[in-house]
Amino acid sequence: MDDLRRSRLTVFFRPLLTVPHLIWLYLWGAVAGIAVFINWFVALIIGRPAKPLQSFIAAYLRYALTVGAYFLYIANPFPGFTGEPGSYPVELELPIEPQKQSRWKTFFRIVLVYPALLVATLSIYPVMFLFFPVIGFAWWATMITGRIPRGFRDLGANALRYMGQIYAYSYLITDTYPCSSPYVGMALGSPVVTVPAAMEAPTAPEAPEAPTET
């Protein structure tokens, strides 16, 4: 469970510490883009993505999210470079096996994803300014107190979750459309240790029962 503590030293130098990951992410992303293009043709022909390409693209998406979580101090540990499942406190959960997908939706995927991208532009990207190192409110709060405020952490994690849903859909990892709102299932004040993809719409958590008097 995340205790919200963050090292002021690593938070201060987080942009510099993230540089090796950004370089690797750029190189991996160039190859992943080709893999997505090939997988699009495969899904049109056989009705589902190819498993080797799916595994490669899914690892890239997991890695991209962990880099984002580290850069925005939503998580504290320095991430690895492989995108392995279970390797980071904030993780994008993706289908392991390729799912059967509609050829029509696959063909028009680049068009269908635009409404979700519009929602992200209007509601998610402004949130990221709260976290941007040096100028963001979350950065200052973390530097002053040595802890990231829980509300900021949960808000940032859900922003990453929604972006993960969008990319998982657009990259053919899942055929399920992103949630109608970035904040579906969001529970401010509760631990956020995973960022599930759009395999199914998350439900809002039930309110905890009031403690009984003894």
C-alpha positions in Angstrom: 0.0 0.0 0.0 1.3 3.5 -0.9 2.1 5.5 2.2 2.2 8.7 0.0 5.8 9.5 1.1 8.0 10.8 -1.6 11.7 11.6 -1.5 12.1 15.4 -2.0 15.5 14.8 -3.6 14.2 12.4 -6.3 11.0 14.6 -6.8 13.2 17.6 -7.4 15.3 15.8 -10.0 12.4 13.7 -11.4 12.6 15.2 -14.9 16.3 14.5 -15.1 15.9 11.0 -13.7 13.2 10.2 -16.3 15.3 11.1 -19.3 16.7 7.5 -19.9 13.1 6.2 -19.8 11.9 8.9 -22.2 14.7 7.9 -24.7 13.8 4.2 -24.4 10.1 5.0 -24.6 10.6 6.9 -27.8 12.7 4.1 -29.4 10.2 1.4 -28.2 7.3 3.5 -29.3 8.6 3.7 -32.9 8.7 -0.1 -33.2 5.4 -0.4 -31.3 3.7 1.9 -33.9 4.8 -0.5 -36.7 3.5 -3.4 -34.7 0.1 -1.8 -34.2 -0.1 -1.1 -37.9 0.7 -4.8 -38.8 -1.7 -6.0 -36.0 -4.5 -3.9 -37.5 -4.2 -5.9 -40.8 -4.0 -9.2 -38.8 -7.2 -8.3 -36.8 -9.0 -7.4 -40.0 -8.1 -10.8 -41.6 -8.6 -13.2 -38.7 -10.9 -11.2 -36.4 -8.4 -10.8 -33.5 -4.9 -9.5 -32.9 -1.8 -11.7 -33.2 -0.7 -12.9 -29.8 3.0 -12.0 -30.2 2.2 -8.5 -31.4 -0.4 -8.1 -28.6 2.1 -9.1 -26.0 4.7 -6.7 -27.4 2.3 -3.8 -27.6 0.8 -4.5 -24.2 4.3 -4.4 -22.6 4.9 -1.1 -24.3 1.7 0.4 -22.9 2.4 -0.9 -19.4 5.9 0.6 -19.6 4.6 3.9 -20.9 2.2 4.2 -18.0 4.8 3.4 -15.3 7.0 6.1 -16.8 4.1 8.5 -16.6 3.4 7.5 -13.0 7.0 8.0 -12.0 7.5 11.3 -13.8 4.4 12.7 -12.1 5.4 11.2 -8.7 2.1 9.2 -8.6 4.4 6.3 -7.6 7.8 6.5 -5.9 10.1 3.6 -7.1 12.3 4.0 -10.1 10.7 1.9 -12.8 12.3 -0.9 -14.8 12.6 -0.9 -18.6 10.7 -4.0 -19.6 7.0 -3.4 -18.9 6.6 -6.8 -17.1 3.3 -7.4 -15.3 3.5 -6.8 -11.6 6.7 -4.9 -11.8 5.4 -1.5 -10.5 3.0 -0.2 -7.9 0.9 1.6 -10.5 0.2 -0.8 -13.4 -2.0 -1.0 -16.4 -4.0 -4.2 -16.4 -4.4 -5.6 -19.9 -5.9 -8.8 -21.4 -3.3 -11.5 -21.6 -4.9 -13.4 -24.5 -6.0 -11.6 -27.8 -9.7 -10.9 -27.8 -12.1 -11.5 -30.7 -12.8 -8.2 -32.2 -15.3 -6.8 -34.6 -13.8 -6.2 -38.0 -15.9 -3.2 -38.7 -14.9 -1.5 -35.4 -11.3 -2.5 -36.1 -11.4 -0.9 -39.5 -12.8 2.4 -38.2 -10.9 2.3 -34.9 -8.9 5.4 -35.6 -12.2 7.3 -36.1 -14.1 5.8 -33.2 -11.5 6.7 -30.7 -11.8 10.4 -31.3 -14.7 11.1 -29.0 -12.7 9.6 -26.1 -9.7 11.6 -27.1 -11.9 14.7 -27.0 -13.0 13.9 -23.4 -9.3 13.4 -22.5 -8.4 16.7 -23.9 -11.1 18.6 -22.1 -10.8 16.8 -18.7 -7.5 15.0 -18.4 -4.8 17.2 -19.9 -5.7 20.2 -17.7 -5.3 17.9 -14.7 -1.8 17.0 -15.7 -0.7 20.7 -15.2 -1.3 20.2 -11.5 1.5 17.6 -11.5 4.0 19.0 -14.0 7.3 19.3 -12.2 8.4 22.7 -10.8 5.2 24.5 -11.8 2.5 22.2 -10.7 0.7 22.5 -7.4 1.2 18.8 -6.7 5.0 19.2 -7.1 5.1 22.1 -4.6 2.9 20.3 -2.1 5.1 17.2 -2.4 8.4 19.1 -2.0 7.1 21.0 1.0 5.6 18.1 2.9 7.5 15.1 1.6 4.2 13.4 0.8 2.0 13.7 -2.2 -1.6 14.7 -1.1 -3.9 11.7 -1.5 -6.3 13.6 -3.6 -3.6 14.6 -6.1 -2.3 11.0 -6.2 -5.7 9.5 -6.9 -6.6 12.2 -9.4 -3.3 11.6 -11.3 -3.7 7.8 -11.2 -7.2 8.0 -12.6 -6.0 10.4 -15.4 -3.4 7.8 -16.3 -6.0 5.0 -16.1 -8.2 6.8 -18.6 -5.4 7.4 -21.0 -4.5 3.7 -20.7 -8.0 2.8 -21.7 -7.8 5.0 -24.7 -4.5 3.6 -25.9 -5.5 0.0 -25.1 -8.6 0.5 -27.3 -6.8 2.4 -30.1 -3.9 -0.1 -30.2 -6.3 -3.1 -30.5 -5.5 -4.6 -27.1 -9.1 -4.6 -26.2 -12.4 -4.1 -28.2 -14.1 -2.4 -25.2 -14.6 1.3 -25.6 -13.2 3.6 -22.9 -15.5 4.6 -20.1 -17.7 7.6 -20.7 -16.0 9.5 -17.9 -12.3 9.5 -16.7 -13.7 9.4 -13.2 -15.9 6.3 -13.4 -15.0 4.2 -10.4 -12.7 6.9 -9.0 -12.5 6.8 -5.2 -10.6 9.7 -3.7 -9.1 8.7 -0.4 -8.7 5.0 -1.2 -5.4 3.4 -2.3 -4.8 3.3 -6.0 -2.3 0.6 -6.8 -3.5 -0.5 -10.2 -4.8 1.4 -13.2 -7.1 -1.1 -15.1 -7.6 -0.8 -18.8 -11.0 -0.8 -20.5 -11.6 -4.5 -20.2 -14.9 -3.7 -18.4 -16.4 -0.5 -17.0 -15.4 -0.2 -13.4 -18.1 0.2 -10.9 -18.1 2.8 -8.1 -17.0 1.3 -4.8 -19.5 0.9 -2.1 -19.4 3.3 0.8 -17.8 1.7 3.9 -20.1 0.8 6.8 -20.0 3.0 9.8 -18.2 1.5 12.8 -20.5 0.1 15.4 -20.2 1.2 19.0 -19.0 -1.3 21.6 
